Amino acid sequence: MAVDEEEIREWLFELFIKRAHLDSFEQPLFELATVCETREEFGVLKHTADQLVALSNDQYVRCRNRLAAVIRESIVGDEKVAIVAMAWGEKPDSSQRLAQSLKVVFRSNKNVSFFQ
């Protein structure tokens, strides 16, 4: 192991002070850190965890509504609009969840179509 356990625990402690909403991921992050074979891999993990954003449901709804407003403002007249969600592979992902959520917002817009 390129990083000792004490360094990993110190990093997690500092991470959860700054980003308390991630504390439920302590064990998976610890396990992931212990399999890092190089300091560079550990650096990538640290950077990724530092950039991770977790939204509450209320935050998600506000952001989705802002996105819908931007889409609505971009629609000219009755032009046809396609909202497309693409996933890697056959399993659904967050793009498809967002598209499903937007369907509710645009259900009265007959010129807006969804493709997944």
Contacts in CASP RR format, 6 or more apart in sequence:
PFRMAT RR
TARGET T0000
AUTHOR 0000-0000-0000
METHOD contacts of the structure
MODEL  1
MAVDEEEIREWLFELFIKRAHLDSFEQPLFELATVCETREEFGVLKHTAD
QLVALSNDQYVRCRNRLAAVIRESIVGDEKVAIVAMAWGEKPDSSQRLAQ
SLKVVFRSNKNVSFFQ
1 34 0 8 1.000
1 36 0 8 1.000
1 37 0 8 1.000
2 36 0 8 1.000
2 37 0 8 1.000
2 38 0 8 1.000
2 39 0 8 1.000
2 41 0 8 1.000
2 42 0 8 1.000
3 33 0 8 1.000
3 34 0 8 1.000
3 36 0 8 1.000
3 39 0 8 1.000
3 42 0 8 1.000
5 34 0 8 1.000
8 30 0 8 1.000
8 33 0 8 1.000
8 34 0 8 1.000
8 42 0 8 1.000
9 30 0 8 1.000
11 33 0 8 1.000
11 46 0 8 1.000
12 26 0 8 1.000
12 29 0 8 1.000
12 30 0 8 1.000
12 33 0 8 1.000
15 22 0 8 1.000
15 29 0 8 1.000
15 46 0 8 1.000
15 49 0 8 1.000
15 50 0 8 1.000
16 22 0 8 1.000
16 23 0 8 1.000
16 26 0 8 1.000
18 50 0 8 1.000
19 49 0 8 1.000
19 50 0 8 1.000
19 52 0 8 1.000
21 54 0 8 1.000
22 29 0 8 1.000
22 49 0 8 1.000
22 52 0 8 1.000
22 54 0 8 1.000
29 45 0 8 1.000
29 49 0 8 1.000
32 45 0 8 1.000
33 42 0 8 1.000
33 45 0 8 1.000
36 42 0 8 1.000
36 43 0 8 1.000
36 45 0 8 1.000
55 63 0 8 1.000
64 98 0 8 1.000
64 101 0 8 1.000
64 102 0 8 1.000
64 105 0 8 1.000
65 105 0 8 1.000
67 98 0 8 1.000
67 102 0 8 1.000
68 102 0 8 1.000
68 105 0 8 1.000
68 106 0 8 1.000
71 81 0 8 1.000
71 83 0 8 1.000
71 102 0 8 1.000
71 106 0 8 1.000
75 81 0 8 1.000
75 109 0 8 1.000
75 111 0 8 1.000
75 112 0 8 1.000
77 111 0 8 1.000
78 111 0 8 1.000
79 111 0 8 1.000
80 111 0 8 1.000
80 113 0 8 1.000
81 109 0 8 1.000
81 111 0 8 1.000
81 112 0 8 1.000
81 113 0 8 1.000
82 112 0 8 1.000
82 113 0 8 1.000
82 114 0 8 1.000
82 115 0 8 1.000
83 99 0 8 1.000
83 102 0 8 1.000
83 106 0 8 1.000
83 112 0 8 1.000
83 113 0 8 1.000
83 114 0 8 1.000
83 115 0 8 1.000
84 99 0 8 1.000
84 114 0 8 1.000
84 115 0 8 1.000
84 116 0 8 1.000
85 95 0 8 1.000
85 96 0 8 1.000
85 98 0 8 1.000
85 99 0 8 1.000
85 114 0 8 1.000
85 115 0 8 1.000
85 116 0 8 1.000
86 95 0 8 1.000
86 116 0 8 1.000
87 93 0 8 1.000
87 95 0 8 1.000
87 96 0 8 1.000
87 116 0 8 1.000
92 116 0 8 1.000
96 116 0 8 1.000
99 114 0 8 1.000
99 116 0 8 1.000
100 116 0 8 1.000
102 114 0 8 1.000
103 114 0 8 1.000
106 112 0 8 1.000
106 114 0 8 1.000
END
